[in-house]
Amino acid sequence: MKNNKSTRRGFLKKSVFAGAAVTAAGLSVAQFAHAQGNSVIKIGLIGCGGRGTGAVREALQTGKDVNIVAVGDYFKSQAEKAAEGFQKKFPDQYKITKDQIFDGFDNYKGVIASDADVILIACAAKFHPLYSKLALEAGKHVFTEKPNAIDASGIHVLEEAVAIAKRKNLSFLAGLQSRFCPQNQALVEQIHNGVIGDVKMIQSTFLRVPYGVRGIPEGMSELDVQVRNQYKFRWLAGDDFTQSLVHNVDRMTWVLGGKIPTSAFGMGGRASMLERKFGDTFDHHATTFIYPNEECRLFAFCRTATGCYNSYDDLIVGTKGVAYWNDSRIVGEKNWQFNGRKLGGHAEEQAALFKALREGKRLESDAFVVNSSLMAILGQVASYTGKLITWKELYDSNFVFKPTPEECVAGMEPPVKPDANGLYPVPIPGQTKWW
């Protein structure tokens, strides 16, 4: 067994896949001159749910030189509640005035136009690519929660955002926090060093009870009901594959050194979560990803149902051993176990981002954010269609969840509505057409 601290230190220095890449970026020294103690980093939040407010708290905890200056959410009450919470917990770092609390579909415009240096985006995933692009165009650094896109159209906008970030030397970080956990970095180092040999098979699972189910208040409009329950509507958040298994497929792309599959096939549907509050998403997916020359297959499963077996893990089988992701251990020709402190990654990714900003460096997810997002979409579409879908076929398609982000306006009719029984239509594998 190697010393975990020394091996992780070396791994962080040599691997672009450890967390996100940090590069010298020619950022404004005056803007981030914290050494002289005469500057602050101002942040704005788009999307005031649990993950958004959590990211802000973690950002503010990185130092007293970070202030929150603007918040926005579709629901005014949600934005005001978030602002009130920040004021109570971080009174010295709270710099939000009443005119910097925004709501409605256009709330992002106000937050991006504020004097924030960094925009944190954690609203409905449909809007992540566009808002990231617009914030970067405005010269802001950006952190965007996963998933970073939910359809092929969003992937192409995401690529534009990455290009803008590179051109403007702006930090653009994806919320794939597993890359910031020391136990994960150490395990991936062992795999990259050949301890389990050539990776031949991976099993990834994200099996849990339903999440984000917020109910249907009496008298609320159908549009507001769907936005309030965004995780249960495909046009707003994709499905559980893009919401949950994106973590697994991103981690396994990291394990495989950035390799991407050529195609995928799968199955899925609705089995038990059939009430209106569960919207129009599947409650189970199972997808097989095929890699070039059949050198490896990844079997990925996600499920949201009650009373079932739960698992959030990855099993990586190589020619010389097996790696267990959550246990941070390897069993095989050479056994290995991580003995350091395990971390969750959320606080660590914010600490890394704001450390980079203070040092005038660029923290970015360029190497994986597009491919990891597209891989999750591929898995989802493969289960929706019941067909073998190639990577290129999906990338070149015009697949988009209508309406487009630009078409979303106050008072619009939602794209799906419940039938007489209160149920929404869902994809039918083998029958529903996607492009």
Order of alpha helices (4+ residues) and beta strands (2+ residues): alpha-beta-beta-alpha-beta-alpha-beta-alpha-beta-alpha-beta-alpha-beta-alpha-beta-alpha-alpha-alpha-beta-beta-beta-beta-beta-beta-beta-alpha-beta-alpha-beta-alpha
